[in-house]
Amino acid sequence: MVQQQNIKNDANAVSFRDRIATVDEKGKRKWVYAHKTKGRLFNIRTWVSWGFFALFIILPFLKYKDRPLFLFNIPEAKFILFGKVFWPQDFFIFGLTMITAIVFIILFTAAFGRLFCGWVCPQTIFMEMLFRKIEFAIEGDAPAQKLLDKSPWNKDKITKKTIKHLIFFSLAFLVSNFFLAYIIGVDELLKIIREPASQHIAGLSSIIIFSGVFYGVFAYFREQACTVVCPYGRLQGVLLDRNSMIVAYDYKRGEPRGKYKKPKTAELSPVLGDCIDCFQCVKVCPTGIDIRNGTQMECVGCTSCIDACDKMMDATGRERGLIRYASENGIAEGKKLKFTGRMQFYTILLVVLTGILTALLLSRRDVDGTIMRAGGMLYQERGADSVSNLYNIKVINKTIHDVSLSLKLENAPGTIIEAEGKSMLVQEKGRVNPHFHCSFPEPAGSEENKT
């Protein structure tokens, strides 16, 4: 019996890589009915999700010097990060940011796997911690949802489906408003809400489109966003190695699998591993995979299988950790996950990269200017003891407010004898290019002020 079971398991271990878990042999989608998750890690993830929801709602309202703390206005090519305004002329900073982000993703994934996906990815948090919980509250757990979907359209089914989808669309509409606030700003969003719709056709259309997209993702598309659209799952195949931290099944401890029996009988069958083949890890998986088959592209590292397995280990008197955070080498060698020297090096490198980028962002000036001597112009002698030069100045205002500037010499002998106005007004996201004459005293035998 054990040999037949092992043959079956080996066949499944080979065939599961032929297609993703949510597609059947005919290429049709298999709807995932994920069971409710309970456990220590799920409770921690719940608290993390509440923190995420709080940040998502509060951040658009936070301002610094009358500017939003964060704004990603793609249509106007205006971005605000930590109160600093960035325009197209700051593209080099965005290029550096993208390079840093790519390096960050590579190093973070190589060390910690898909920790981001399971714990702080907006798709996972909204789906598992908000929309799926509402679905559980209205339609019940996975078995009840299956029965409801297979049942005819009676009053009970129509009522539950209508309530669920109305709440889903309302939440999607609310999420889209906050999402749009990150693009156009809270003030502009409030105008769209308060003023007549005829004055904000584009803004209102954007909200409706976003609402439809979010509703479609969380009501129907669901895990397909992770397994089909998001490239991160495919990237992890080349970013992970045998020392990366992953959600892993301890096959050395769990195999060969066998159904749970009473303790007295179990003592007579020492050949069986700790896995009782209960499929609880499969039932709670939001992407429908069997983690016992090894690392898979569909796994988002949500730890639901860990909690489900720990619960079954407690119920059968076995040690927890049959499914746990580990590395492939750690499973093969039977060692616990450690913060290795490689992880320490990657972590330090990530902190350094983030620090450099943060320093660049914070040290960036809101008003930038460049002064150069006018090309093709020679100096002019003014009397016997002074010379003058013509200079061009280029001032760029990178803020969202008009800035008034004045010209004066500091720590240098001389005077401005002619200028296109010693004070100038630089409009928001604008620039001025005035020129001015400077006169300098000429020390005997000095050529410095002539150049």
Kinemage of the C-alpha trace (Angstrom):
@kinemage 1
@onewidth
@group {chain A} dominant
@subgroup {mainchain}
@vectorlist {calphas} color= white
{ca met a 1} P 0.000 0.000 0.000
{ca val a 2} L 2.790 2.382 0.932
{ca gln a 3} L 4.614 1.555 -2.309
{ca gln a 4} L 1.471 2.286 -4.373
{ca gln a 5} L 1.014 5.582 -2.547
{ca asn a 6} L 4.619 6.560 -3.255
{ca ile a 7} L 4.180 5.750 -6.951
{ca lys a 8} L 1.080 7.947 -7.019
{ca asn a 9} L 2.924 10.767 -5.256
{ca asp a 10} L 5.832 10.489 -7.706
{ca ala a 11} L 3.422 10.713 -10.642
{ca asn a 12} L 1.808 13.834 -9.163
{ca ala a 13} L 5.219 15.355 -8.505
{ca val a 14} L 6.027 15.044 -12.211
{ca ser a 15} L 2.667 16.069 -13.693
{ca phe a 16} L 2.145 19.193 -11.595
{ca arg a 17} L 4.808 21.055 -13.570
{ca asp a 18} L 2.980 20.481 -16.859
{ca arg a 19} L 0.480 23.259 -16.113
{ca ile a 20} L -0.394 25.759 -13.408
{ca ala a 21} L -2.580 24.518 -10.580
{ca thr a 22} L -5.634 26.565 -11.578
{ca val a 23} L -5.894 25.129 -15.107
{ca asp a 24} L -7.199 21.641 -15.880
{ca glu a 25} L -6.061 19.231 -18.595
{ca lys a 26} L -8.353 20.888 -21.148
{ca gly a 27} L -6.957 24.334 -20.442
{ca lys a 28} L -10.003 25.548 -18.545
{ca arg a 29} L -9.728 27.448 -15.306
{ca lys a 30} L -10.289 25.610 -12.034
{ca trp a 31} L -11.891 27.895 -9.477
{ca val a 32} L -9.979 27.927 -6.184
{ca tyr a 33} L -12.130 27.513 -3.090
{ca ala a 34} L -9.591 28.308 -0.394
{ca his a 35} L -10.532 27.197 3.115
{ca lys a 36} L -10.387 29.519 6.091
{ca thr a 37} L -6.959 29.934 7.614
{ca lys a 38} L -6.267 30.069 11.326
{ca gly a 39} L -2.985 30.105 13.148
{ca arg a 40} L -0.108 32.080 14.596
{ca leu a 41} L 1.286 33.389 11.301
{ca phe a 42} L -2.164 34.247 9.976
{ca asn a 43} L -2.801 36.363 13.091
{ca ile a 44} L 0.468 38.228 12.542
{ca arg a 45} L -0.399 38.761 8.884
{ca thr a 46} L -3.773 40.137 9.959
{ca trp a 47} L -2.111 42.785 12.117
{ca val a 48} L 0.292 43.618 9.270
{ca ser a 49} L -2.667 44.001 6.909
{ca trp a 50} L -4.398 46.424 9.275
{ca gly a 51} L -1.226 48.508 9.299
{ca phe a 52} L -1.171 48.416 5.496
{ca phe a 53} L -4.818 49.499 5.263
{ca ala a 54} L -4.143 52.372 7.669
{ca leu a 55} L -1.163 53.570 5.614
{ca phe a 56} L -3.057 53.201 2.350
{ca ile a 57} L -5.862 55.423 3.653
{ca ile a 58} L -3.786 57.990 5.552
{ca leu a 59} L -0.847 58.639 3.182
{ca pro a 60} L -2.786 60.637 0.533
{ca phe a 61} L -3.876 63.100 3.230
{ca leu a 62} L -0.398 63.710 4.619
{ca lys a 63} L 1.261 66.911 3.425
{ca tyr a 64} L 4.639 68.539 3.824
{ca lys a 65} L 5.013 72.259 3.073
{ca asp a 66} L 1.555 72.277 1.452
{ca arg a 67} L 2.546 69.391 -0.829
{ca pro a 68} L 1.327 65.810 -0.718
{ca leu a 69} L 3.844 63.495 0.880
{ca phe a 70} L 3.462 61.119 -2.077
{ca leu a 71} L 2.080 61.836 -5.535
{ca phe a 72} L 2.537 59.916 -8.788
{ca asn a 73} L 0.887 62.153 -11.368
{ca ile a 74} L 1.815 60.283 -14.533
{ca pro a 75} L -0.348 62.379 -16.938
{ca glu a 76} L 1.430 65.589 -15.882
{ca ala a 77} L 4.808 63.875 -15.349
{ca lys a 78} L 4.899 65.218 -11.789
{ca phe a 79} L 6.038 63.044 -8.923
{ca ile a 80} L 6.327 63.888 -5.250
{ca leu a 81} L 8.299 61.665 -2.893
{ca phe a 82} L 8.546 62.602 0.787
{ca gly a 83} L 7.454 66.142 -0.095
{ca lys a 84} L 10.094 66.580 -2.826
{ca val a 85} L 8.787 67.436 -6.301
{ca phe a 86} L 10.317 65.672 -9.294
{ca trp a 87} L 9.872 66.691 -12.916
{ca pro a 88} L 11.071 65.174 -16.219
{ca gln a 89} L 14.428 66.946 -15.827
{ca asp a 90} L 14.999 64.742 -12.763
{ca phe a 91} L 14.810 61.626 -14.892
{ca phe a 92} L 18.319 60.567 -13.871
{ca ile a 93} L 17.078 60.183 -10.298
{ca phe a 94} L 14.241 57.942 -11.478
{ca gly a 95} L 16.734 55.970 -13.540
{ca leu a 96} L 18.867 55.493 -10.447
{ca thr a 97} L 15.757 54.569 -8.483
{ca met a 98} L 14.816 51.917 -11.040
{ca ile a 99} L 18.324 50.441 -10.987
{ca thr a 100} L 18.277 50.383 -7.190
{ca ala a 101} L 14.826 48.777 -7.227
{ca ile a 102} L 15.993 46.037 -9.613
{ca val a 103} L 19.058 45.309 -7.502
{ca phe a 104} L 16.884 45.381 -4.384
{ca ile a 105} L 14.454 42.847 -5.884
{ca ile a 106} L 17.269 40.528 -6.952
{ca leu a 107} L 19.051 40.611 -3.611
{ca phe a 108} L 15.897 40.505 -1.512
{ca thr a 109} L 14.466 37.556 -3.450
{ca ala a 110} L 17.774 35.699 -3.457
{ca ala a 111} L 17.911 35.977 0.325
{ca phe a 112} L 14.282 35.991 1.487
{ca gly a 113} L 12.279 34.499 -1.392
{ca arg a 114} L 8.729 35.795 -1.871
{ca leu a 115} L 8.409 37.295 1.593
{ca phe a 116} L 7.075 40.487 0.031
{ca cys a 117} L 4.297 38.681 -1.879
{ca gly a 118} L 2.921 36.891 1.148
{ca trp a 119} L 3.116 39.692 3.664
{ca val a 120} L 2.849 43.162 2.106
{ca cys a 121} L 1.829 42.802 -1.554
{ca pro a 122} L -1.401 44.841 -2.036
{ca gln a 123} L -2.915 42.092 -4.195
{ca thr a 124} L -2.460 39.473 -1.464
{ca ile a 125} L -3.545 41.738 1.381
{ca phe a 126} L -6.704 43.021 -0.304
{ca met a 127} L -7.670 39.574 -1.584
{ca glu a 128} L -6.972 37.472 1.494
{ca met a 129} L -7.519 39.958 4.296
{ca leu a 130} L -10.510 41.867 2.964
{ca phe a 131} L -12.436 40.448 0.018
{ca arg a 132} L -12.091 36.765 0.911
{ca lys a 133} L -13.079 37.415 4.520
{ca ile a 134} L -16.237 39.159 3.302
{ca glu a 135} L -16.912 36.182 1.039
{ca phe a 136} L -16.550 33.827 3.998
{ca ala a 137} L -18.951 35.954 6.043
{ca ile a 138} L -21.635 35.945 3.328
{ca glu a 139} L -21.290 32.571 1.588
{ca gly a 140} L -19.546 30.503 4.266
{ca asp a 141} L -16.377 28.409 4.096
{ca ala a 142} L -15.123 26.675 0.948
{ca pro a 143} L -17.518 23.660 1.067
{ca ala a 144} L -20.517 25.982 1.473
{ca gln a 145} L -19.300 28.130 -1.434
{ca lys a 146} L -19.013 25.054 -3.665
{ca leu a 147} L -22.540 23.938 -2.813
{ca leu a 148} L -23.883 27.445 -3.398
{ca asp a 149} L -22.220 27.719 -6.835
{ca lys a 150} L -23.565 24.311 -7.895
{ca ser a 151} L -27.071 24.954 -6.600
{ca pro a 152} L -29.837 26.391 -8.841
{ca trp a 153} L -30.572 30.093 -8.827
{ca asn a 154} L -33.027 30.260 -5.947
{ca lys a 155} L -33.831 33.105 -3.587
{ca asp a 156} L -31.005 32.255 -1.164
{ca lys a 157} L -28.352 32.128 -3.902
{ca ile a 158} L -29.537 35.315 -5.592
{ca thr a 159} L -29.588 37.160 -2.271
{ca lys a 160} L -26.103 36.070 -1.215
{ca lys a 161} L -24.524 36.664 -4.612
{ca thr a 162} L -26.156 40.074 -4.959
{ca ile a 163} L -25.047 41.203 -1.497
{ca lys a 164} L -21.511 39.923 -2.037
{ca his a 165} L -20.995 41.583 -5.406
{ca leu a 166} L -22.565 44.854 -4.270
{ca ile a 167} L -20.157 44.969 -1.340
{ca phe a 168} L -17.264 43.960 -3.606
{ca phe a 169} L -18.005 46.747 -6.075
{ca ser a 170} L -18.491 49.286 -3.275
{ca leu a 171} L -15.118 48.360 -1.803
{ca ala a 172} L -13.534 48.460 -5.262
{ca phe a 173} L -15.027 51.935 -5.771
{ca leu a 174} L -13.618 53.059 -2.408
{ca val a 175} L -10.196 51.584 -3.160
{ca ser a 176} L -10.148 53.232 -6.598
{ca asn a 177} L -10.803 56.638 -5.023
{ca phe a 178} L -7.854 56.281 -2.690
{ca phe a 179} L -5.738 54.880 -5.497
{ca leu a 180} L -6.620 57.880 -7.679
{ca ala a 181} L -5.683 60.177 -4.783
{ca tyr a 182} L -2.097 58.962 -5.183
{ca ile a 183} L -2.184 60.065 -8.843
{ca ile a 184} L -4.051 63.378 -8.904
{ca gly a 185} L -3.931 64.311 -5.210
{ca val a 186} L -6.601 64.487 -2.518
{ca asp a 187} L -7.541 68.097 -3.276
{ca glu a 188} L -8.303 67.320 -6.916
{ca leu a 189} L -10.167 64.176 -5.908
{ca leu a 190} L -12.345 66.150 -3.497
{ca lys a 191} L -13.176 68.566 -6.307
{ca ile a 192} L -14.380 65.653 -8.434
{ca ile a 193} L -16.546 64.437 -5.549
{ca arg a 194} L -18.014 67.818 -4.549
{ca glu a 195} L -18.393 69.615 -7.857
{ca pro a 196} L -20.819 68.699 -10.666
{ca ala a 197} L -19.826 65.620 -12.648
{ca ser a 198} L -20.029 67.598 -15.892
{ca gln a 199} L -16.926 69.559 -14.816
{ca his a 200} L -14.841 66.449 -14.210
{ca ile a 201} L -15.736 63.956 -16.910
{ca ala a 202} L -12.144 62.671 -17.217
{ca gly a 203} L -11.693 62.272 -13.459
{ca leu a 204} L -15.048 60.567 -12.989
{ca ser a 205} L -14.333 58.245 -15.900
{ca ser a 206} L -11.003 57.321 -14.324
{ca ile a 207} L -12.702 56.427 -11.047
{ca ile a 208} L -15.257 54.242 -12.829
{ca ile a 209} L -12.552 52.487 -14.862
{ca phe a 210} L -10.405 51.866 -11.789
{ca ser a 211} L -13.448 50.595 -9.889
{ca gly a 212} L -14.254 48.145 -12.673
{ca val a 213} L -10.664 46.903 -12.817
{ca phe a 214} L -10.402 46.378 -9.058
{ca tyr a 215} L -13.801 44.708 -8.918
{ca gly a 216} L -12.861 42.357 -11.757
{ca val a 217} L -9.536 41.463 -10.136
{ca phe a 218} L -10.897 40.673 -6.679
{ca ala a 219} L -14.231 39.174 -7.702
{ca tyr a 220} L -13.134 37.029 -10.653
{ca phe a 221} L -9.485 37.258 -11.674
{ca arg a 222} L -8.102 36.714 -8.158
{ca glu a 223} L -5.039 34.435 -7.978
{ca gln a 224} L -4.600 34.738 -11.761
{ca ala a 225} L -3.134 38.184 -11.126
{ca cys a 226} L -0.255 36.435 -9.335
{ca thr a 227} L 0.115 33.367 -11.535
{ca val a 228} L -0.567 34.871 -14.982
{ca val a 229} L -0.003 38.638 -14.931
{ca cys a 230} L 2.632 39.322 -12.272
{ca pro a 231} L 6.151 38.534 -13.569
{ca tyr a 232} L 7.605 38.139 -10.097
{ca gly a 233} L 6.604 34.470 -9.824
{ca arg a 234} L 8.528 33.670 -12.983
{ca leu a 235} L 11.481 35.780 -11.934
{ca gln a 236} L 11.890 33.852 -8.713
{ca gly a 237} L 12.780 30.777 -10.764
{ca val a 238} L 16.077 32.419 -11.724
{ca leu a 239} L 16.540 34.520 -8.578
{ca leu a 240} L 16.184 31.773 -5.971
{ca asp a 241} L 18.903 29.302 -5.120
{ca arg a 242} L 19.205 26.471 -2.639
{ca asn a 243} L 20.037 28.851 0.201
{ca ser a 244} L 17.070 31.204 -0.322
{ca met a 245} L 14.378 31.359 2.331
{ca ile a 246} L 11.149 29.766 1.042
{ca val a 247} L 7.983 28.148 2.364
{ca ala a 248} L 9.138 24.539 2.189
{ca tyr a 249} L 7.868 21.061 2.963
{ca asp a 250} L 10.294 18.897 4.944
{ca tyr a 251} L 10.184 15.829 2.715
{ca lys a 252} L 12.897 14.062 4.695
{ca arg a 253} L 10.707 14.146 7.755
{ca gly a 254} L 7.327 13.819 6.045
{ca glu a 255} L 7.931 10.992 3.549
{ca pro a 256} L 6.655 8.413 2.997
{ca arg a 257} L 3.167 9.744 3.566
{ca gly a 258} L 0.455 7.732 5.195
{ca lys a 259} L -2.984 8.231 6.691
{ca tyr a 260} L -3.078 8.926 10.403
{ca lys a 261} L -3.783 5.946 12.612
{ca lys a 262} L -4.214 5.471 16.292
{ca pro a 263} L -1.016 5.792 18.333
{ca lys a 264} L -0.721 2.061 19.072
{ca thr a 265} L -0.972 1.144 15.397
{ca ala a 266} L 1.314 3.997 14.387
{ca glu a 267} L 4.035 2.629 16.634
{ca leu a 268} L 3.955 -0.588 14.581
{ca ser a 269} L 4.475 1.350 11.323
{ca pro a 270} L 7.703 3.313 11.835
{ca val a 271} L 8.281 3.427 8.069
{ca leu a 272} L 5.740 6.223 7.633
{ca gly a 273} L 6.740 9.871 7.809
{ca asp a 274} L 4.988 12.655 9.692
{ca cys a 275} L 2.850 13.736 6.712
{ca ile a 276} L -0.588 12.182 7.192
{ca asp a 277} L -1.702 13.144 3.674
{ca cys a 278} L -4.629 15.176 5.000
{ca phe a 279} L -4.410 17.761 2.162
{ca gln a 280} L -5.087 20.611 4.589
{ca cys a 281} L -2.089 22.468 3.151
{ca val a 282} L -3.657 22.186 -0.310
{ca lys a 283} L -7.149 23.200 0.809
{ca val a 284} L -6.040 26.499 2.354
{ca cys a 285} L -3.708 27.490 -0.497
{ca pro a 286} L -5.089 30.586 -2.296
{ca thr a 287} L -3.394 29.532 -5.546
{ca gly a 288} L -4.414 25.863 -5.333
{ca ile a 289} L -0.963 24.253 -5.286
{ca asp a 290} L 0.422 21.349 -3.289
{ca ile a 291} L 3.454 22.724 -1.463
{ca arg a 292} L 4.691 19.160 -0.936
{ca asn a 293} L 5.681 19.099 -4.609
{ca gly a 294} L 8.405 21.650 -3.906
{ca thr a 295} L 8.957 25.304 -4.808
{ca gln a 296} L 6.504 26.428 -7.467
{ca met a 297} L 5.941 29.577 -9.446
{ca glu a 298} L 2.373 29.915 -8.099
{ca cys a 299} L 3.444 29.980 -4.432
{ca val a 300} L 3.109 33.503 -3.013
{ca gly a 301} L 4.580 32.617 0.382
{ca cys a 302} L 1.406 33.458 2.293
{ca thr a 303} L 2.154 30.865 5.067
{ca ser a 304} L -1.436 29.507 5.087
{ca cys a 305} L -0.080 25.993 4.536
{ca ile a 306} L 2.267 26.420 7.501
{ca asp a 307} L -0.592 27.257 9.854
{ca ala a 308} L -2.773 24.449 8.494
{ca cys a 309} L 0.020 21.868 8.842
{ca asp a 310} L 0.968 23.027 12.345
{ca lys a 311} L -2.668 22.593 13.394
{ca met a 312} L -2.677 19.000 12.139
{ca met a 313} L 0.670 18.281 13.789
{ca asp a 314} L -0.744 19.513 17.101
{ca ala a 315} L -3.841 17.366 16.643
{ca thr a 316} L -1.794 14.211 15.986
{ca gly a 317} L 0.860 14.823 18.632
{ca arg a 318} L 3.680 15.529 16.197
{ca glu a 319} L 6.261 18.298 16.194
{ca arg a 320} L 5.419 21.483 14.337
{ca gly a 321} L 7.398 22.648 11.342
{ca leu a 322} L 6.732 19.951 8.770
{ca ile a 323} L 5.998 22.922 6.487
{ca arg a 324} L 7.979 25.971 7.503
{ca tyr a 325} L 10.251 28.772 6.381
{ca ala a 326} L 13.456 27.045 5.330
{ca ser a 327} L 15.967 26.737 2.511
{ca glu a 328} L 16.357 23.751 0.207
{ca asn a 329} L 19.796 23.056 1.631
{ca gly a 330} L 18.372 23.367 5.123
{ca ile a 331} L 15.718 20.738 4.368
{ca ala a 332} L 18.254 18.400 2.748
{ca glu a 333} L 20.650 18.700 5.691
{ca gly a 334} L 17.977 18.811 8.386
{ca lys a 335} L 19.132 22.190 9.704
{ca lys a 336} L 17.018 25.075 10.935
{ca leu a 337} L 16.928 28.307 8.969
{ca lys a 338} L 19.698 30.671 9.992
{ca phe a 339} L 20.551 34.248 9.155
{ca thr a 340} L 23.542 33.182 7.098
{ca gly a 341} L 26.541 35.283 6.131
{ca arg a 342} L 25.104 35.551 2.617
{ca met a 343} L 21.812 36.929 3.957
{ca gln a 344} L 23.719 39.332 6.208
{ca phe a 345} L 25.795 40.592 3.271
{ca tyr a 346} L 22.729 41.060 1.067
{ca thr a 347} L 20.889 42.827 3.883
{ca ile a 348} L 23.796 45.225 4.456
{ca leu a 349} L 24.028 45.884 0.718
{ca leu a 350} L 20.280 46.585 0.563
{ca val a 351} L 20.543 49.018 3.484
{ca val a 352} L 23.479 50.809 1.826
{ca leu a 353} L 21.651 51.112 -1.519
{ca thr a 354} L 18.524 52.387 0.175
{ca gly a 355} L 20.578 54.854 2.209
{ca ile a 356} L 22.339 56.241 -0.875
{ca leu a 357} L 19.064 56.685 -2.734
{ca thr a 358} L 17.429 58.298 0.312
{ca ala a 359} L 20.352 60.718 0.674
{ca leu a 360} L 20.041 61.701 -2.994
{ca leu a 361} L 16.326 62.298 -2.635
{ca leu a 362} L 16.659 64.355 0.546
{ca ser a 363} L 19.624 66.414 -0.685
{ca arg a 364} L 17.942 67.388 -3.946
{ca arg a 365} L 17.316 71.148 -4.149
{ca asp a 366} L 13.909 72.581 -4.993
{ca val a 367} L 15.447 75.452 -6.968
{ca asp a 368} L 18.478 74.710 -9.106
{ca gly a 369} L 20.654 77.218 -10.904
{ca thr a 370} L 23.633 77.230 -13.217
{ca ile a 371} L 25.863 80.263 -13.911
{ca met a 372} L 28.224 80.298 -16.889
{ca arg a 373} L 30.094 83.014 -18.714
{ca ala a 374} L 28.446 83.917 -22.001
{ca gly a 375} L 29.994 82.010 -24.871
{ca gly a 376} L 31.990 83.921 -27.480
{ca met a 377} L 32.256 87.035 -25.295
{ca leu a 378} L 35.536 88.570 -24.164
{ca tyr a 379} L 36.052 90.459 -20.955
{ca gln a 380} L 35.871 94.245 -21.038
{ca glu a 381} L 38.200 96.613 -19.267
{ca arg a 382} L 36.434 99.280 -17.260
{ca gly a 383} L 38.883 102.036 -16.590
{ca ala a 384} L 42.309 101.226 -15.307
{ca asp a 385} L 41.412 99.128 -12.281
{ca ser a 386} L 38.447 96.857 -13.133
{ca val a 387} L 37.114 94.387 -15.687
{ca ser a 388} L 33.638 93.070 -16.431
{ca asn a 389} L 32.215 89.838 -17.830
{ca leu a 390} L 28.831 88.828 -19.180
{ca tyr a 391} L 27.214 85.801 -17.516
{ca asn a 392} L 24.189 83.692 -18.299
{ca ile a 393} L 22.185 82.163 -15.479
{ca lys a 394} L 19.652 79.339 -15.786
{ca val a 395} L 17.241 78.880 -12.889
{ca ile a 396} L 14.791 75.982 -12.671
{ca asn a 397} L 11.940 75.980 -10.172
{ca lys a 398} L 11.082 72.366 -9.301
{ca thr a 399} L 8.384 73.226 -6.762
{ca ile a 400} L 4.643 73.640 -7.199
{ca his a 401} L 4.757 77.317 -6.126
{ca asp a 402} L 6.156 80.506 -7.688
{ca val a 403} L 9.571 81.460 -6.297
{ca ser a 404} L 11.036 84.973 -6.082
{ca leu a 405} L 14.831 85.181 -6.397
{ca ser a 406} L 17.373 87.993 -6.267
{ca leu a 407} L 20.940 88.275 -7.561
{ca lys a 408} L 23.826 89.370 -5.395
{ca leu a 409} L 27.526 88.611 -5.031
{ca glu a 410} L 28.678 86.809 -1.920
{ca asn a 411} L 32.250 86.411 -0.711
{ca ala a 412} L 33.593 88.110 -3.828
{ca pro a 413} L 34.668 91.717 -4.503
{ca gly a 414} L 32.705 93.358 -7.263
{ca thr a 415} L 29.231 94.513 -8.238
{ca ile a 416} L 26.441 93.608 -10.605
{ca ile a 417} L 26.394 96.568 -12.962
{ca glu a 418} L 23.694 95.427 -15.377
{ca ala a 419} L 21.083 92.667 -15.224
{ca glu a 420} L 17.685 91.738 -16.572
{ca gly a 421} L 16.274 92.618 -13.191
{ca lys a 422} L 18.215 91.829 -10.016
{ca ser a 423} L 15.086 90.069 -8.749
{ca met a 424} L 13.120 87.562 -10.756
{ca leu a 425} L 9.956 85.533 -10.391
{ca val a 426} L 10.256 81.909 -11.424
{ca gln a 427} L 6.897 80.280 -11.937
{ca glu a 428} L 6.095 76.797 -10.679
{ca lys a 429} L 7.790 74.041 -12.698
{ca gly a 430} L 9.247 76.842 -14.842
{ca arg a 431} L 12.633 78.254 -15.715
{ca val a 432} L 14.254 81.638 -16.503
{ca asn a 433} L 17.446 82.399 -18.419
{ca pro a 434} L 18.515 86.004 -17.677
{ca his a 435} L 21.993 87.424 -18.229
{ca phe a 436} L 23.949 89.994 -16.238
{ca his a 437} L 27.208 91.957 -16.201
{ca cys a 438} L 29.601 91.735 -13.275
{ca ser a 439} L 32.399 94.160 -12.607
{ca phe a 440} L 35.456 93.094 -10.600
{ca pro a 441} L 38.418 95.080 -9.385
{ca glu a 442} L 41.618 94.136 -11.166
{ca pro a 443} L 44.603 93.631 -8.863
{ca ala a 444} L 47.860 94.546 -10.436
{ca gly a 445} L 49.187 91.717 -12.633
{ca ser a 446} L 46.090 89.502 -12.126
{ca glu a 447} L 44.254 87.789 -14.991
{ca glu a 448} L 41.799 85.938 -12.739
{ca asn a 449} L 38.776 88.216 -13.176
{ca lys a 450} L 39.242 88.416 -16.911
{ca thr a 451} L 38.250 84.748 -17.259
